[in-house]
Amino acid sequence: MRILILTHPRSGGFSLLNWISSELDYKSYHEPLLNGPDCKDFLDSLSSTNMVVKEDISHIILSTFTDLESYLSGFDRIIFHTRDNLRDCAISRVRQLETGESHVIYAIDDAWLAANENNITRTKMESIGINGVILSAAARHKEIGITTSYEGVYHSGDDVQRICQFLEIADPQWLDVIDPKRRLQGGDTNLKDPTKKMVIIEDADLKDPAKKIKFI
């Protein structure tokens, strides 16, 4: 199965990509079009099976290699992923461009917000347009796609269940990858790398059929 996560910057798409590829044991491609249509990862992503691609919709729109509809037609399942709180999205984007760091936990204060308010407002307006393009594409591809959001994955968790049903993930083992504590803005810097769901043996005597093994 060929899966696409179509999204925009600062939507939590990187962690979403890592989670889904870990659950399905699929190869993953993170924004392969960023390096141009001739790069190896992008060319591989056009023909590989059992893979997940996370792509920024802006890269597709600006590409002279393909148009959006042609690109989407190459996938079996599409997750149209946006972010509801576009101010937080803009704050994250401005911070990323300022530091050059994409996947590092950070903290901000009122002084930083005040100093960057103009950039935040401008970036928020840009995000509104990008979100609209993604949701419009989702409306045209309901037969192979679902819409999800940053908040639905990392806040309420409602979209996690929907994604599992959509991709037929019956027993998710890697939910630690998308633990809300791993968020970038104000996340927990003490967390260790994500781990697979542990198996707990209730009794070491496995020869006894009455003994149980359970997952947590």
Accessible surface in RSA format (square Angstrom, percent):
REM  Atomic radii and reference values for relative SASA: ProtOr
REM  Chains: A
REM  Algorithm: Lee & Richards
REM  Probe-radius: 1.40
REM  Slices: 20
REM RES _ NUM      All-atoms   Total-Side   Main-Chain    Non-polar    All polar
REM                ABS   REL    ABS   REL    ABS   REL    ABS   REL    ABS   REL
RES MET A   1    65.19  33.8  40.06  26.5  25.13  59.8  34.83  29.6  30.36  40.2
RES ARG A   2    28.90  12.1  28.90  14.7   0.00   0.0  23.24  31.8   5.66   3.4
RES ILE A   3     0.00   0.0   0.00   0.0   0.00   0.0   0.00   0.0   0.00   0.0
RES LEU A   4     0.00   0.0   0.00   0.0   0.00   0.0   0.00   0.0   0.00   0.0
RES ILE A   5     0.00   0.0   0.00   0.0   0.00   0.0   0.00   0.0   0.00   0.0
RES LEU A   6     0.00   0.0   0.00   0.0   0.00   0.0   0.00   0.0   0.00   0.0
RES THR A   7     0.09   0.1   0.09   0.1   0.00   0.0   0.09   0.1   0.00   0.0
RES HIS A   8     3.45   1.9   2.79   1.9   0.65   1.7   1.23   1.3   2.21   2.6
RES PRO A   9    26.54  19.3  21.09  19.2   5.45  19.8  24.84  20.5   1.69  10.5
RES ARG A  10    29.55  12.4  16.20   8.3  13.34  31.8   8.60  11.8  20.94  12.7
RES SER A  11     1.43   1.2   0.28   0.4   1.15   2.6   0.00   0.0   1.43   2.0
RES GLY A  12    22.56  27.8   0.00   N/A  22.56  27.8  17.51  48.1   5.05  11.3
RES GLY A  13     2.51   3.1   0.00   N/A   2.51   3.1   0.00   0.0   2.51   5.6
RES PHE A  14    68.21  34.1  66.94  41.5   1.27   3.3  66.94  40.6   1.27   3.6
RES SER A  15    36.29  30.7  35.53  47.4   0.76   1.8   2.60   5.5  33.70  47.2
RES LEU A  16     0.00   0.0   0.00   0.0   0.00   0.0   0.00   0.0   0.00   0.0
RES LEU A  17     2.16   1.2   2.16   1.5   0.00   0.0   2.16   1.5   0.00   0.0
RES ASN A  18    48.90  33.7  47.94  46.3   0.95   2.3  13.50  32.5  35.40  34.2
RES TRP A  19     0.00   0.0   0.00   0.0   0.00   0.0   0.00   0.0   0.00   0.0
RES ILE A  20     0.00   0.0   0.00   0.0   0.00   0.0   0.00   0.0   0.00   0.0
RES SER A  21    11.89  10.0   9.67  12.9   2.23   5.1   2.36   5.0   9.53  13.4
RES SER A  22    44.59  37.7  24.86  33.2  19.73  45.5  11.77  25.1  32.82  46.0
RES GLU A  23    30.93  17.8   2.41   1.8  28.51  67.9   0.97   1.9  29.95  24.5
RES LEU A  24    37.89  21.1  20.71  14.8  17.18  43.2  24.53  17.2  13.36  35.9
RES ASP A  25   132.78  93.0 110.18 109.7  22.60  53.4  30.33  71.4 102.45 102.2
RES TYR A  26    42.54  19.9  28.46  16.2  14.08  36.6  15.16  11.4  27.38  33.7
RES LYS A  27   116.59  56.9 102.40  62.8  14.18  33.8  77.07  69.4  39.52  42.1
RES SER A  28    47.21  39.9  27.10  36.2  20.10  46.3   0.15   0.3  47.06  65.9
RES TYR A  29     5.07   2.4   2.24   1.3   2.83   7.4   5.04   3.8   0.04   0.0
RES HIS A  30    72.70  39.7  50.05  34.8  22.65  57.9  34.21  35.3  38.49  44.8
RES GLU A  31    22.71  13.0  20.67  15.6   2.03   4.8   0.52   1.0  22.18  18.1
RES PRO A  32     4.37   3.2   0.34   0.3   4.03  14.7   4.37   3.6   0.00   0.0
RES LEU A  33     9.74   5.4   2.89   2.1   6.85  17.2   2.89   2.0   6.85  18.4
RES LEU A  34   111.11  61.9  87.69  62.7  23.41  58.9  89.32  62.7  21.79  58.6
RES ASN A  35   116.69  80.5  86.57  83.7  30.12  72.5  21.60  52.0  95.09  91.9
RES GLY A  36    22.08  27.2   0.00   N/A  22.08  27.2  21.28  58.4   0.80   1.8
RES PRO A  37    42.92  31.3  42.70  38.9   0.22   0.8  42.70  35.3   0.22   1.4
RES ASP A  38   125.80  88.1 108.81 108.3  16.99  40.2  35.30  83.1  90.50  90.3
RES CYS A  39    27.93  21.1  17.05  19.0  10.88  25.6  26.05  66.0   1.88   2.0
RES LYS A  40   147.90  72.2 138.20  84.8   9.70  23.1 113.00 101.7  34.90  37.2
RES ASP A  41    76.10  53.3  74.44  74.1   1.65   3.9   8.59  20.2  67.51  67.3
RES PHE A  42     0.03   0.0   0.03   0.0   0.00   0.0   0.03   0.0   0.00   0.0
RES LEU A  43    85.44  47.6  78.18  55.9   7.26  18.2  78.57  55.2   6.86  18.5
RES ASP A  44    35.40  24.8  33.76  33.6   1.64   3.9   6.53  15.4  28.87  28.8
RES SER A  45     1.05   0.9   0.81   1.1   0.25   0.6   0.00   0.0   1.05   1.5
RES LEU A  46    69.59  38.8  48.08  34.4  21.50  54.1  48.12  33.8  21.47  57.8
RES SER A  47    88.14  74.5  63.95  85.3  24.19  55.7  48.51 103.3  39.63  55.5
RES SER A  48    29.06  24.6  20.14  26.9   8.91  20.5  15.54  33.1  13.52  18.9
RES THR A  49   100.17  71.2  86.15  87.3  14.02  33.4  57.85  77.7  42.32  64.0
RES ASN A  50    77.30  53.3  74.29  71.8   3.01   7.3  10.95  26.4  66.35  64.1
RES MET A  51     0.00   0.0   0.00   0.0   0.00   0.0   0.00   0.0   0.00   0.0
RES VAL A  52     0.00   0.0   0.00   0.0   0.00   0.0   0.00   0.0   0.00   0.0
RES VAL A  53     0.00   0.0   0.00   0.0   0.00   0.0   0.00   0.0   0.00   0.0
RES LYS A  54    12.33   6.0  12.33   7.6   0.00   0.0   0.35   0.3  11.98  12.8
RES GLU A  55     0.00   0.0   0.00   0.0   0.00   0.0   0.00   0.0   0.00   0.0
RES ASP A  56     8.79   6.2   8.79   8.7   0.00   0.0   0.26   0.6   8.52   8.5
RES ILE A  57     0.74   0.4   0.74   0.5   0.00   0.0   0.74   0.5   0.00   0.0
RES SER A  58    29.38  24.8  27.82  37.1   1.55   3.6  19.46  41.4   9.92  13.9
RES HIS A  59    36.24  19.8  29.75  20.7   6.49  16.6  22.12  22.8  14.11  16.4
RES ILE A  60     0.69   0.4   0.00   0.0   0.69   1.7   0.00   0.0   0.69   1.9
RES ILE A  61    91.76  52.2  66.48  49.5  25.28  60.9  71.16  51.2  20.59  55.9
RES LEU A  62   143.49  79.9 118.61  84.9  24.88  62.5 122.60  86.1  20.88  56.2
RES SER A  63    24.33  20.6   3.43   4.6  20.89  48.1  12.54  26.7  11.78  16.5
RES THR A  64   146.05 103.9 106.11 107.6  39.94  95.2  83.53 112.2  62.52  94.5
RES PHE A  65   101.41  50.7  71.08  44.0  30.33  78.9  77.83  47.2  23.57  67.5
RES THR A  66    26.73  19.0  11.54  11.7  15.19  36.2  16.91  22.7   9.81  14.8
RES ASP A  67    82.11  57.5  74.18  73.8   7.93  18.8  47.49 111.8  34.62  34.5
RES LEU A  68    25.01  13.9  20.59  14.7   4.42  11.1  20.59  14.5   4.42  11.9
RES GLU A  69    71.73  41.2  67.94  51.4   3.80   9.0  56.33 109.0  15.40  12.6
RES SER A  70    61.74  52.2  46.17  61.6  15.57  35.9  26.29  56.0  35.45  49.7
RES TYR A  71     9.65   4.5   3.02   1.7   6.63  17.3   7.87   5.9   1.78   2.2
RES LEU A  72     0.03   0.0   0.00   0.0   0.03   0.1   0.01   0.0   0.02   0.1
RES SER A  73    86.77  73.3  53.45  71.3  33.32  76.8  43.62  92.9  43.16  60.5
RES GLY A  74    36.20  44.6   0.00   N/A  36.20  44.6  30.97  85.0   5.23  11.7
RES PHE A  75    11.83   5.9   2.44   1.5   9.38  24.4   3.44   2.1   8.38  24.0
RES ASP A  76    65.16  45.6  59.44  59.2   5.72  13.5  16.29  38.3  48.87  48.7
RES ARG A  77    79.18  33.2  79.18  40.4   0.00   0.0   2.35   3.2  76.83  46.6
RES ILE A  78     0.00   0.0   0.00   0.0   0.00   0.0   0.00   0.0   0.00   0.0
RES ILE A  79     0.00   0.0   0.00   0.0   0.00   0.0   0.00   0.0   0.00   0.0
RES PHE A  80     0.63   0.3   0.60   0.4   0.03   0.1   0.60   0.4   0.03   0.1
RES HIS A  81     0.00   0.0   0.00   0.0   0.00   0.0   0.00   0.0   0.00   0.0
RES THR A  82     7.18   5.1   7.18   7.3   0.00   0.0   0.00   0.0   7.18  10.9
RES ARG A  83    18.99   8.0  18.92   9.6   0.07   0.2   0.00   0.0  18.99  11.5
RES ASP A  84   101.88  71.4  74.70  74.4  27.18  64.3  33.06  77.8  68.83  68.6
RES ASN A  85    68.76  47.4  60.61  58.6   8.15  19.6  20.68  49.8  48.08  46.5
RES LEU A  86    22.40  12.5  18.95  13.6   3.45   8.7  18.95  13.3   3.45   9.3
RES ARG A  87    84.12  35.3  83.36  42.5   0.76   1.8  41.32  56.5  42.80  25.9
RES ASP A  88    46.51  32.6  46.51  46.3   0.00   0.0   0.64   1.5  45.87  45.7
RES CYS A  89     2.22   1.7   2.22   2.5   0.00   0.0   0.00   0.0   2.22   2.4
RES ALA A  90     0.00   0.0   0.00   0.0   0.00   0.0   0.00   0.0   0.00   0.0
RES ILE A  91     7.50   4.3   7.50   5.6   0.00   0.0   7.50   5.4   0.00   0.0
RES SER A  92     7.38   6.2   7.20   9.6   0.19   0.4   2.67   5.7   4.71   6.6
RES ARG A  93    71.18  29.9  71.18  36.3   0.00   0.0   7.94  10.9  63.24  38.3
RES VAL A  94     9.99   6.6   8.39   7.6   1.61   3.9   9.13   7.9   0.87   2.4
RES ARG A  95    56.84  23.9  56.84  29.0   0.00   0.0   3.67   5.0  53.17  32.2
RES GLN A  96    27.38  15.3  25.08  18.3   2.30   5.5   6.15  13.1  21.23  16.1
RES LEU A  97   115.17  64.1  87.21  62.4  27.96  70.3  90.04  63.2  25.13  67.6
RES GLU A  98    97.13  55.8  58.77  44.5  38.36  91.3  42.89  83.0  54.24  44.3
RES THR A  99    56.17  39.9  24.14  24.5  32.03  76.3  29.56  39.7  26.61  40.2
RES GLY A 100    66.04  81.4   0.00   N/A  66.04  81.4  34.78  95.5  31.25  70.0
RES GLU A 101    92.81  53.3  81.97  62.0  10.84  25.8  24.79  47.9  68.02  55.5
RES SER A 102    38.13  32.2  32.62  43.5   5.51  12.7  13.06  27.8  25.07  35.1
RES HIS A 103    87.78  48.0  62.29  43.3  25.49  65.2  40.19  41.4  47.59  55.4
RES VAL A 104    80.67  53.1  72.55  65.7   8.12  19.6  75.77  65.8   4.89  13.3
RES ILE A 105    48.01  27.3  31.34  23.3  16.67  40.2  31.34  22.6  16.67  45.2
RES TYR A 106    24.89  11.6  15.08   8.6   9.81  25.5  24.22  18.2   0.67   0.8
RES ALA A 107    80.28  73.8  61.52  94.9  18.76  42.7  63.62  89.6  16.66  44.1
RES ILE A 108    41.74  23.8  10.75   8.0  30.99  74.7  16.76  12.1  24.97  67.8
RES ASP A 109    87.55  61.3  79.58  79.2   7.97  18.9  41.01  96.5  46.54  46.4
RES ASP A 110   118.58  83.1 112.45 111.9   6.14  14.5  38.89  91.5  79.69  79.5
RES ALA A 111    74.64  68.6  58.84  90.8  15.79  35.9  67.69  95.3   6.94  18.4
RES TRP A 112    32.74  13.1  27.07  13.1   5.67  13.3  32.23  17.2   0.51   0.8
RES LEU A 113    40.76  22.7  40.75  29.1   0.02   0.0  40.76  28.6   0.00   0.0
RES ALA A 114    77.57  71.3  50.92  78.6  26.66  60.6  59.24  83.4  18.33  48.6
RES ALA A 115    87.52  80.5  44.42  68.5  43.11  98.1  56.63  79.7  30.89  81.8
RES ASN A 116    20.27  14.0  18.77  18.1   1.50   3.6   1.50   3.6  18.77  18.1
RES GLU A 117    64.62  37.1  64.16  48.5   0.46   1.1  44.61  86.3  20.01  16.3
RES ASN A 118   130.18  89.8 121.66 117.6   8.52  20.5  32.90  79.2  97.27  94.0
RES ASN A 119    64.73  44.6  64.15  62.0   0.58   1.4   1.63   3.9  63.09  61.0
RES ILE A 120     0.19   0.1   0.19   0.1   0.00   0.0   0.19   0.1   0.00   0.0
RES THR A 121    69.21  49.2  67.77  68.7   1.45   3.4  57.40  77.1  11.82  17.9
RES ARG A 122   126.33  53.0 119.57  61.0   6.75  16.1  69.29  94.7  57.03  34.6
RES THR A 123     8.66   6.2   8.66   8.8   0.00   0.0   6.17   8.3   2.48   3.8
RES LYS A 124    76.04  37.1  76.04  46.7   0.00   0.0  27.13  24.4  48.91  52.1
RES MET A 125   117.57  60.9 108.18  71.6   9.40  22.4  89.24  75.9  28.33  37.5
RES GLU A 126    91.96  52.8  80.82  61.1  11.14  26.5  43.84  84.8  48.13  39.3
RES SER A 127     9.86   8.3   9.42  12.6   0.45   1.0   0.64   1.4   9.22  12.9
RES ILE A 128    81.36  46.3  76.77  57.2   4.59  11.1  77.21  55.6   4.15  11.3
RES GLY A 129    42.76  52.7   0.00   N/A  42.76  52.7  39.98 109.7   2.78   6.2
RES ILE A 130    46.25  26.3  43.40  32.3   2.85   6.9  45.66  32.9   0.59   1.6
RES ASN A 131    15.81  10.9  15.81  15.3   0.00   0.0   6.16  14.8   9.65   9.3
RES GLY A 132    37.65  46.4   0.00   N/A  37.65  46.4  32.51  89.2   5.15  11.5
RES VAL A 133    56.91  37.4  53.64  48.6   3.26   7.9  56.15  48.8   0.76   2.1
RES ILE A 134     0.00   0.0   0.00   0.0   0.00   0.0   0.00   0.0   0.00   0.0
RES LEU A 135    83.95  46.8  77.69  55.6   6.26  15.7  78.12  54.9   5.83  15.7
RES SER A 136    55.43  46.8  46.19  61.6   9.24  21.3  30.02  63.9  25.41  35.6
RES ALA A 137     0.00   0.0   0.00   0.0   0.00   0.0   0.00   0.0   0.00   0.0
RES ALA A 138     6.92   6.4   3.61   5.6   3.32   7.5   3.70   5.2   3.22   8.5
RES ALA A 139    60.79  55.9  42.54  65.6  18.25  41.5  44.53  62.7  16.26  43.1
RES ARG A 140   121.69  51.1  94.00  47.9  27.69  65.9  71.65  97.9  50.04  30.3
RES HIS A 141    22.03  12.0  22.03  15.3   0.00   0.0  19.08  19.7   2.94   3.4
RES LYS A 142   158.42  77.3 138.55  85.0  19.87  47.3  82.85  74.6  75.57  80.5
RES GLU A 143   132.11  75.8  91.42  69.2  40.69  96.9  69.02 133.5  63.09  51.5
RES ILE A 144    39.11  22.3  38.37  28.6   0.73   1.8  39.11  28.2   0.00   0.0
RES GLY A 145    11.96  14.8   0.00   N/A  11.96  14.8   1.33   3.7  10.63  23.8
RES ILE A 146    29.43  16.7  23.19  17.3   6.24  15.0  29.43  21.2   0.00   0.0
RES THR A 147    58.86  41.9  53.92  54.7   4.95  11.8  25.62  34.4  33.25  50.3
RES THR A 148     6.20   4.4   0.00   0.0   6.20  14.8   4.02   5.4   2.18   3.3
RES SER A 149    14.79  12.5  14.74  19.7   0.05   0.1   8.69  18.5   6.09   8.5
RES TYR A 150    23.15  10.8  23.15  13.2   0.00   0.0  11.92   9.0  11.23  13.8
RES GLU A 151    29.59  17.0  29.17  22.1   0.42   1.0  28.23  54.6   1.36   1.1
RES GLY A 152     8.79  10.8   0.00   N/A   8.79  10.8   8.41  23.1   0.37   0.8
RES VAL A 153     4.90   3.2   0.00   0.0   4.90  11.8   0.00   0.0   4.90  13.3
RES TYR A 154    15.05   7.0  13.07   7.4   1.98   5.2  13.46  10.1   1.59   2.0
RES HIS A 155   122.41  66.9  87.53  60.8  34.87  89.2  67.72  69.8  54.69  63.6
RES SER A 156    74.00  62.5  36.82  49.1  37.18  85.7  43.92  93.5  30.09  42.2
RES GLY A 157    27.93  34.4   0.00   N/A  27.93  34.4  20.07  55.1   7.86  17.6
RES ASP A 158    93.84  65.7  86.83  86.4   7.01  16.6  27.33  64.3  66.51  66.3
RES ASP A 159    14.04   9.8  14.04  14.0   0.00   0.0   0.00   0.0  14.04  14.0
RES VAL A 160    20.71  13.6  20.71  18.8   0.00   0.0  20.71  18.0   0.00   0.0
RES GLN A 161   116.88  65.4 112.17  82.0   4.71  11.2  34.54  73.5  82.35  62.5
RES ARG A 162    92.73  38.9  89.18  45.5   3.55   8.5  43.02  58.8  49.70  30.1
RES ILE A 163     0.00   0.0   0.00   0.0   0.00   0.0   0.00   0.0   0.00   0.0
RES CYS A 164    14.02  10.6  13.09  14.6   0.92   2.2   9.92  25.1   4.09   4.4
RES GLN A 165   122.48  68.5  99.46  72.7  23.02  54.8  45.33  96.5  77.15  58.5
RES PHE A 166    39.19  19.6  23.33  14.4  15.87  41.3  31.97  19.4   7.22  20.7
RES LEU A 167     3.90   2.2   0.00   0.0   3.90   9.8   0.91   0.6   2.99   8.0
RES GLU A 168   149.83  86.0 120.95  91.5  28.88  68.8  48.25  93.3 101.58  82.9
RES ILE A 169    15.74   9.0   6.47   4.8   9.27  22.4  10.33   7.4   5.41  14.7
RES ALA A 170   106.92  98.3  64.32  99.3  42.60  96.9  75.04 105.7  31.89  84.5
RES ASP A 171    74.56  52.2  63.37  63.1  11.19  26.5  32.14  75.6  42.42  42.3
RES PRO A 172    29.19  21.3  27.10  24.7   2.09   7.6  27.10  22.4   2.09  13.0
RES GLN A 173    30.58  17.1  28.69  21.0   1.89   4.5  21.54  45.9   9.04   6.9
RES TRP A 174    65.54  26.3  65.54  31.7   0.00   0.0  56.93  30.4   8.60  14.0
RES LEU A 175    79.05  44.0  72.91  52.2   6.14  15.4  73.34  51.5   5.71  15.4
RES ASP A 176    42.42  29.7  33.64  33.5   8.78  20.8  20.60  48.5  21.82  21.8
RES VAL A 177    15.23  10.0  12.46  11.3   2.77   6.7  12.46  10.8   2.77   7.5
RES ILE A 178     7.96   4.5   4.49   3.3   3.47   8.4   5.14   3.7   2.81   7.6
RES ASP A 179    41.21  28.9  36.13  36.0   5.08  12.0   7.36  17.3  33.85  33.8
RES PRO A 180    60.40  44.0  60.14  54.8   0.26   0.9  60.40  49.9   0.00   0.0
RES LYS A 181   117.09  57.1 116.09  71.2   1.00   2.4  60.27  54.2  56.82  60.5
RES ARG A 182    53.18  22.3  40.89  20.8  12.30  29.3  24.23  33.1  28.95  17.5
RES ARG A 183   103.19  43.3  92.36  47.1  10.82  25.8  29.10  39.8  74.08  44.9
RES LEU A 184    46.25  25.8  43.10  30.8   3.15   7.9  43.10  30.3   3.15   8.5
RES GLN A 185    60.00  33.6  52.40  38.3   7.61  18.1  21.30  45.3  38.71  29.4
RES GLY A 186    43.71  53.9   0.00   N/A  43.71  53.9  28.64  78.6  15.07  33.8
RES GLY A 187    12.18  15.0   0.00   N/A  12.18  15.0   0.46   1.3  11.72  26.3
RES ASP A 188    54.23  38.0  43.35  43.1  10.88  25.7  19.52  45.9  34.71  34.6
RES THR A 189   103.78  73.8  73.31  74.3  30.47  72.6  52.29  70.2  51.50  77.8
RES ASN A 190   132.82  91.6 105.72 102.2  27.11  65.3  31.29  75.3 101.53  98.1
RES LEU A 191    61.48  34.2  37.66  26.9  23.82  59.9  39.44  27.7  22.04  59.3
RES LYS A 192   177.22  86.5 165.10 101.3  12.12  28.9 114.69 103.2  62.53  66.6
RES ASP A 193   119.38  83.6 111.66 111.1   7.71  18.2  28.91  68.0  90.47  90.2
RES PRO A 194    51.10  37.2  37.72  34.4  13.38  48.7  37.72  31.1  13.38  83.2
RES THR A 195    79.75  56.7  75.08  76.1   4.67  11.1  58.12  78.1  21.63  32.7
RES LYS A 196   108.55  53.0 103.05  63.2   5.51  13.1  45.28  40.8  63.28  67.4
RES LYS A 197    56.81  27.7  39.98  24.5  16.82  40.1  31.33  28.2  25.47  27.1
RES MET A 198   120.47  62.4 117.29  77.6   3.18   7.6  94.69  80.5  25.77  34.1
RES VAL A 199    73.45  48.3  52.32  47.4  21.13  50.9  52.32  45.5  21.13  57.3
RES ILE A 200    69.07  39.3  66.15  49.3   2.92   7.0  69.07  49.7   0.00   0.0
RES ILE A 201    87.79  50.0  63.86  47.6  23.93  57.7  63.86  46.0  23.93  64.9
RES GLU A 202    91.57  52.6  55.74  42.2  35.83  85.3  28.51  55.1  63.06  51.5
RES ASP A 203    52.00  36.4  45.67  45.5   6.33  15.0  11.75  27.7  40.25  40.1
RES ALA A 204    96.75  89.0  68.59 105.9  28.16  64.1  72.90 102.7  23.86  63.2
RES ASP A 205    73.37  51.4  64.81  64.5   8.56  20.2  28.51  67.1  44.86  44.7
RES LEU A 206   101.78  56.7  75.20  53.8  26.58  66.8  76.54  53.8  25.24  67.9
RES LYS A 207   194.59  94.9 165.68 101.7  28.91  68.8 117.31 105.6  77.28  82.3
RES ASP A 208    46.56  32.6  39.68  39.5   6.88  16.3  12.86  30.3  33.70  33.6
RES PRO A 209   133.26  97.1  96.63  88.1  36.64 133.2 109.74  90.6  23.52 146.2
RES ALA A 210    74.91  68.9  49.90  77.0  25.01  56.9  60.39  85.0  14.52  38.5
RES LYS A 211    82.59  40.3  62.35  38.3  20.24  48.2  18.60  16.7  63.99  68.2
RES LYS A 212   140.62  68.6 134.34  82.4   6.28  15.0  81.33  73.2  59.28  63.1
RES ILE A 213    95.25  54.2  65.55  48.8  29.70  71.6  65.55  47.2  29.70  80.6
RES LYS A 214    98.72  48.2  94.89  58.2   3.83   9.1  47.04  42.3  51.68  55.0
RES PHE A 215   106.32  53.2  82.60  51.2  23.72  61.7  82.60  50.1  23.72  67.9
RES ILE A 216   107.15  61.0  76.34  56.9  30.81  74.3 105.45  75.9   1.70   4.6
END  Absolute sums over single chains surface
CHAIN  1 A    11735.2       9364.4       2370.7       6549.6       5185.6
END  Absolute sums over all chains
TOTAL         11735.2       9364.4       2370.7       6549.6       5185.6
